[in-house]
């Protein structure tokens, strides 16, 4: 089992660095002229992400080998814990039967299966949200323990501020009975969000800033974030209310148009029915507050479904009892047979993924071979010693698997001008060349015409060391890949 998220490779390497006394550092960096100018041979870089995930992984690495399998073990352990929490919350609110249905529906999510495989921050964040919810539902003193997962959210993901904002929003909108109090509270919320809107115009890029989710609001529409990480000059665009509203509405429309990016459409339909059928409407409104704020947050910044997934279990918990109530009311005969049929229908994509699709994958891919990024990392390590800075389009994989020092390739080789004494090797492949963030652009000739490189900077400062070809039968993807390694003259 191999990782599929490069972010998880960074978390894992940070965990190993922490255990070795180097703090939360990694040997991979996005392209940065300032980081390149200050680079010293053998150095590593501060992680730039919140610390909880690497801290937990470092504990696991003390007990088990630091590899992909251990990372997956941590992730699936958290996934199992989340399933248990979903069951307990639904059972407390409704019944054991609702708990079982909720747990089955949640455990069938392929999104969370991949998060568990990578022990990504999504699975940690989901655990904290569910644990907070479970503890908050308790009576008397135990409910105050909910403050612990709430605080942990702020060292797990930047979206923690959205969850915190959802709590007073829920209380004000659905807890207050007096309409004057509601109106006054709504005015306060509007003023508060205008304050956040104003602050979003300032620099909130610090990893510990609670306003970090608003950072992407400043990015020009239609420009990939990856381009900024490859050297495109970042300048905050003026934010007008009109442009902001258009961006939010457009992204909300895209989420509504393709709800399967978040969860099966039937789950959302059942959730909507829960507003009319559920005996615990307070929880339904609580879910609505959290879900809508996360949806608005993603729509206002980067419309990535991964930013919303951690709150989907709350939607599932609200939807499951509705399914049971509808079957009991309109089709009570052979209840369990019909419930089973509906559950099979709702989980059919997951069942198909592990059965029919698995057979297809065995035919199309080499399931017993490593992924291409693992193979390329090994080839790099055969030629390049540790401690030498490498410019590459392989992301963080070589740093995690082989301990090499890498920096993501800039948009153009010319952006390396003036820093050639820092960069010892350049490794460019056609890995993900059709992905916008990995587009080769001016680097294309390095892969496909390594003997006739026309770029003057590369011709002057680097020479061809070797090329390599990975054959389809060598990697999981069952495709051929080309790569070129240049060395400084």
N, C-alpha and C positions, 0 to 999 in steps of 0.2 A: 504494500500500500504506500502510495506516494502523495505528497502534498499537491494540491492544485492551485492554491492561492499563494502568490509570491509574498504577500504581506505576512502570511503565517511563517514563511521562511525567515523573515526579518525578526519576528517575535521570538522564534526559536533560537536564532543566533544571539539575540540580545540576552536571552536566558543563559546561554552558555558563557557569554562574556561576563555576566553578573556573577556566575558561580566561580569564574576564574579571577575575580577581583578587579575586573576592568570596568565595572559599572554597567549601565545600560547603554552599550555601544555596539555597533555593527560595522562590518567591513564592506558595506555597500552604501552608495549615496546617489540621489538623483543628481543630474548635472547642475553644477553651480559654479560660476566663475570664481566666486569668493572662496568656496571650499577648495577649489582646485589651486588657487593661488597660495593658500595657506597649508596645503598638504605637505606632510613630511613622510618619508618612506616608512611603511609599516604601521602607520597610524590607523585608527578607526574613528568613526563619527558618532556623535550622540544620536540616539534613535529618532527623536522627534515625534514619538507617540507616547500615549498614556501607559503607565507602568504595570497595571494589574495583570494583564495577560502574560508578559514575560516573567513576572514574579511567580505566578502559579506554575508556569512551565519549568522554572528553575527548581521548584520543589520536586516536580516529577522527575527531572533530570538527576536529582540527587539519589533517587531510588531506582531509576531505570535508565537504560542507555539513551543518550541524546540523539534520537533519530525520528523519522517520520512515524513509525509505529507507536512510539510513546506519545507523540503529539496527538495521534488519532485516539489513543486510549483515554487521554485526558478529555478530549472533545466528546467522545461517546459516553463517558461517565457523566459529564455535565448534561448531555442530551437525555440520558436515562433519568437523571435527577429532575430535569424539566418535565418529562412525561409524568413522573410521580407528583410533581407540584400541580400540574394541570388536572390530574385525577382528584387530588385532595381539594383543590379550589372548587371544582365543579360538584364534587360530592357535598361539600359544606353548603354550597349555595342551593343545590337542587337534590341530587340523590346519587347513590353509588352507580346506578345505571347511567346517569348523565356523565359521571366521572369516567366510566369505562369508554363511552362513546367519544368523549372529548379527547381522552388519551389516545385512542385509536386514530382519530382524525389528525391529531397533531403529530403523532409518531410516523404518519404516512407522508409527511412533507419532505420532498426531495431537497428542497432548499436547506432545511435544517440538517438533513443527512450530510450534505456537503460541508456545512458549517462545522458539524461535529468531526468530520474527517480531518478538517484543517485546524480544529480548536481555535477558530477565528473569534474575533471580538464579539461577533453577533451572538454566538452561543453563550458567552459570558454575560453579555448584556441581557439576553433573554432570561437567563437564570436569575439575575438580580431583580428584574421586573416581576417575575412570577413569585420570587421569594418575598419581595416587598408586599405584593398583593395578598399572598397567603397570610403573612404575619399581620397585616392591617385588618384582616377579617376576623382576627382573634379577639377575644374579650379581655378587658382589663389590662394588666401589665404586659403580657406577651406582645400586644400590638405595638408597644413602644420599641420593640426590637427591630421593627421595620425601618427605623432610621439607619441601621447598619447597611443593608443592601442599597438604600437610597444614597448614602455617602459613597459607597463603593462604585456606584455608577459613574461618578465624576472622575475616577481614575481608570475607567474602562473605555468609555466612548464619549465623544463631544455632544452627542444627542441627549445626554443626561439632562441638560438644561430644558429640553422640550418636555421631558417627563415631569420635571419639577414644576414647570409652568402649567401642565395639565391638571395638577392637583387642585390649585386654587380655582382654576377655570371650572372644574367639575363642581366644586363646593359652591361657587357663586351662582352658577347657572341652574344647578339642580338641587342644591341644599337649602338655599334661602327661599322662604315662602312669600315674604313681603315684596311686592312689586317695586316699591321705592328703593329698598335695599338692593334688589337685583339691578335696577336701572343705574344706581350709583356705582355698583360694582362693575357693571359693564363699561361705564365711562372710565373708571380707574384702569380696567384692562386695556381699553383702547389707548389711553394715554401712555400706559406702560409699553405697549407694542410700538407706539410712535417713538418712544425713547429708545427702544431696541433698534428701530429702523434708523434713527439718527446715529447711534453708536456703530451700526453696521458700515457706515461710511468711513469710519476710522480704521486703524490697523488693529484687527482682532485675530491676527494670524498665529499668535502664541498658542502652543499646544495646550497650555493650561487655562487659556481664556475660556470662560463659560459661554462666550459669544462666538466661539469658533465655527459653529454650524452656519453662521451668517456670513462667513468669509467668502464663500462661493457666490453669494448674492452679487458681489462686486465684479465677478468675472463676466466678460463680454459674452452675450448669447451666441451660441453656435460655435464657440471655440472650445476645443477639447482641453480638459484640464492637463492632460499629458503633455501638451505642447509647452505649457509653462514649466513643467518639470524637465524639459529638454532645452531650456534656454531662451524661450520666447519671453521678451520683456513684459513684465506684469505691470499694468497700471490700472488702478481702480477706475472703472467707468462711472460717470455721473449717474446716480440712481434717481430716476424720476418715478413718481407714484404710478404714472401711466405705464411705463415700461415694466415696472415691478408687477403691477396687476396683470398685465398681458402675459408675462412669463409664468406667473402662478396659475392663472386660468388655463393656459395652454398645457402646462405639465399636469394639472389636475385632470384635464380632458384625456390626456394620454393614459393616465392611470385608470380612469374610468372606462376607457375604450378597451383596455387589456387588463382586466382584473386578475387574470391568471398569473400575472407577474408577481402578485402578492399571495393569492390563495385561490382555490377553485371558486368559480362564480357562484355555485350553489351554496357555499359557505356564507358568502355575503348576503345572498337572498334570505337564508335562514336567520342571519343576524338581524336583518331589517324586520323580519317578522317578530323577533324577540321583543321589540318595542311594544308590541300589542299583546303578546301571549305570556311573556315571562312574569313570574311572581317577584322576581328580584330585579326590578327595573333600575334600581340605583346602580347595580353593577353594569347593566347595559349602558347607562349614561356615562359611567366612569370609563368604560371601554371606548365609548364614542369620543370623549374628551381627549383621551390619550391617542387614539388612532388618528383623529382629525388633525391634531397638532403635529404628529409625526408626518402625516401626509402633506400638510401645508409646509412643514420645514423642508421636506425633500423637494417639493415643487418650487419653493423659493430659492433653493440653492442648487443642488445636483439631483435630478430626478432619478436616482438610483433606487431600485426596489429594495436593495439590501439595507437601506436606511429605515425602511418601514417594517421589515420582517420581524424584528424583535417584539413587536406588540401584537402580531397576528395571533399568538396563542390566546390572548384575551378575547379576540373575536370568535375563535373556535369554542371557547368556554361558554360564550353567550349563545352561540348558534346551536350547539348540541342539544340542550334541553328543549329548544324549540322544535327540533326534529322529532324528539320523543313525544312531545305534546301534540304535534300535528298528527302523528301516526295513531296515537291513542284516541284522538277526537274523531278523526275522519275514517280511520281504518283499523279498528280495534281487533278484528279477527286475525288470527295468525300474526300477532304483533311481532314476535321475535323473528319470524321468517322474513317479514317485510322489512324490518329494521336491518337485518343482515344483508338483504338485497340492496337496500339504499347505501349501506356502508361500503359494500363491494363496488357499487357504481361510483361513489365519491372517491374511493381509493384506487380506482382502476388504473390511473396513470402510474402510480407507484407499483402496483402489482405487475403491470406490463413492463415497467423498467427493469424489474428483477427477474422477469421470466422471458417473455418474447423478445424484448429489447436486448436482454443479456445474450440471447442466442445470436442475435444480429451483430452485437458487438464482438462476439467471439469470431465471427466470420470476417468482419470488416477490419478489426484491429488485432494487434499482437498483444493479447492481454497478459502474457507472461514476460513481456519486455518492459524496460523502464521508459518513462516519457522522454521526449527528445531533449528537454532542458537538463535532465539528469545526465544523458549521454554527452551532450555538449560540454557540460561542466567537467566531466571526466577527461575529455579530450583536451580541454584547456589546461587542466592540472598536469597532464603528461608533458606539456611544453613550457609552461610558465611557472616559475617558482613563487612561493608565497612572499608577500611583502612588496610586490611590484604592482603599481597602479595600472589597472586595465580599463580602457573605455570599451563598453560592450552594449549590445542590445538584448542581452540575456536576462535583464532585470537582476534580482538578488540571488538567483539560484546557485551560481558558482561560489558565492560567499558562504552560503549555508552548507552546501554539499562538500566543498573542497577547501574552504578557508581562504579563498583568494580575495584580493582587494579589488573591488570593481566600482565603476561609476557609470551610470546610464549614459548612452550616447547622445550628444547634442543634435540639434536639428541639422547642423552643417559641420563638416570637418573644420571649416574656417573659424568656428567658435573656440577651437582649441589653440588658436594662434596666440603666442606669448606664453603658453603653458606646456610646450612640448617637452621641456626638461622634467616635468612632473609625471608625464604619461609614458610608461615604458612599453606598453603593448596596446594594440587595438584589435579586438575580436568582433567581427561583424558576420552575422549569418542571415539566412532568409527566414528565420524563426518569426512567426506571426507578422510577416511583411505586409499582409493585407489588413491588419488591425491598424486603425488610424493612429493610435499612440505609438505604434512600432514602425510606422511607415519609413522606408529606407531613404527616400528622397535623394539627396546628394551622395548618400553612402552606397547607393545601388551598385555602382561600378566596382566597389571594393569586393562585393560578393560575386558578381557575374563577369567582371573583367579585371581580375587582380593583377594580371601581367601588364595591363595598359591603363593604369590609373591616371586620370587626367588632372585631378585636383592638385594644384601647385603646392599647397601646404603639405599634403601627404607625400607627394613625390620628393619634396625637399627634406623632410624630417623622418620619414619612415621607409622601411624596405619590407618586401614580402618575406615572411619567415616560412609559412607553409599554408596550404589549403587542405580542406578535408571534405569528404562527402559521407554522409550517413545514409546507408541504404534502408529501404522500407522495412526489411525484415529485422532490422536491429532495434527498432523503437516501437513503442505502443501505437503511435499514430499511423503506422504503416504507410509512411510517405518518405520521400527522399529529401534530404536537407543539405545545403551547401554552406560552407563557412570559410573565412579567411582570417589568418592571424598575421598582423603587421608588427614589426619590432622597431624601436627607435634606432636610428643610425648612430 
